[in-house]
Amino acid sequence: MPLIATDPDGVRRGSSSTPPPFPSSLPSLSSPPVVREDKGEGGDAGTSALFYCLSEAHQNVGERVMRDPRSKVSVIIPTYNRASSLREALISLSHLDFPEGWYEIVVVDDGSTDETERVMATLQSAAPTARYLKQKEHRGASAARNSGIKMAGGEILVFTDDDCLFQRGWLSLLLAPFYSGEAGMVGGPDRAPEGSLFFSKCADYLLTSFIGTGGLRARDSLRLGKYYPRSCNMAIRRDVLAQVGLFDEDLFPGEEIELAYRVEKAGYLIRFAPDAYVWHKRRPSLRAHLRKIYAIGHGRVALARKHSGLLQMGHMIPFLGVVAALALAGLSFFFDEPLHVSTFLVCGYAVILFIGGLQALFRIKDIRALLIIPPMIALQHSAHGVGFLVGVIQWAMGSRASVSSG
């Protein structure tokens, strides 16, 4: 039976039969995958980083899943036109130390036009139980995840991205909080792969540092808001999802944050698994990175409109900074005092940026970070603030238009 079947509705679904073998030109599954940037550059991932050895405290998680058939796990991966990254992700998943037969991988192709279908058709042991669904139209990541949820057979649903790589103990470490408490959802951190290009390491610092994102992407002791899991590394119980509903397909980005908020409001605990990290490839250029940050800032307005509780101080600071800068710049043409205030604020902000550069220098261990990171932080804050500001303006104009038409 072929790996790809077509349903009467035109949606292609993967069969559970054993697929044909990988071509001999693909990397051996006994060796660690190679980390490559989207533009084809990069280096080898460190074996010690990808194949993290589990501690004794976590090695029996898989055994507990095996004793409880309700806890079979489904790993759901939406993908769109990233066949090469998807192949590397699946090869990386084949090295998990989780018991085979007790987890499946569900790949949802969101209307790709590249080699994704061929990669899946030639899949063999890169995934223990691989299922494939191809959607005719590109509908977005949320719609792809929802389709994967409906296709998946697991009672615990794990979500990740097609540009991630995985340590051996990732799945066991991510699931551990489900067996030590009443967790309804669990999230883990994401890091840039070892061997990444210098810019990717800088982007990783911007996304994971307190100065860059206010500590909101990790459950650190110092953060400017609540932690909610990200879709590149999160898990949720099916019964919880059945109660709170699926991903909102009208939201992007931030759809996983909105889902986590509903989980929290339903009374379930959200846990953070600090050791269950994934290696997440970062955007390959400054323009791509800033476009992503702009979209995140813009999306925060949509999240706040739907749930006011999702508007936190950490999201407001870049917006307030942009508004203050524009206001002071305008007033400086007419008064002297705003110019003095602006000078004071700029000097203070410059000190913060310099501290960020020093911190990045010690983390990245590259002297260039001391010069590159400060302006990148300023650009990231500005992109987020401008995106938020545009979202507020669009919301205000839309509300006024609705009142006028009413």
Secondary structure, DSSP 8 states (H G I E B T S, - for coil): --SEEE-TTS-EEE-SS------TTS--TTS--B---TTS---B--HHHHS----TTTTTHHHHHHH-GGG-EEEEEEESS-HHHHHHHHHHHTT--S-TTSEEEEEEE-S--SSHHHHHHT--SSSTTEEEEE-SS---HHHHHHHHHHH---SEEEEE-TTEEE-TTHHHHHHGGGGSS-EEEEE--EE--TT--HHHHHHHHHHHSHHHHTTTTTT-SS-SS-----TTEEEEEHHHHHHH-S--TT--SSHHHHHHHHHHHTT-EEEE-TT--EEE---SSHHHHHHHHHHHHHHHHHHHHH-GGG--HHHHHHHHHHHHHHHHHHHTTT-SHHHHHHHHHHHHHHHHHHHHHHHHHHHH--TTHHHHHHHHHHHHHHHHHHHHHHHHHHHHHHHHHHHHH-
